[in-house]
């Protein structure tokens, strides 16, 4: 357990936070008053499956390549997505 902080990556941390948040919010919605709330809670639970797959792929890549190289790729892909959002915002002006 001593190596845990060194193996953290962007997708792992955001994935775990989104799973925790999604489960809590889905439980609140499923116990809601209307059928639409329950369906939305179930829909959120279904979207946790791809997040779990991304976390598993991330852990495999960290084991194979190391957390530094994986973090570089993940932060560069995040930077590219942010760049695309900025270009879209400028194009919509």
ABEGO torsion letter per residue (X at the ends): XAAAAAABBAAAAAAAAAAAAAAAAAAAAAABABAAAAAAAAAAAAAAAAAAAAAAAAAAAAAAAEAAAAAAAAAAAAAAAAAAAAAAAAAAX
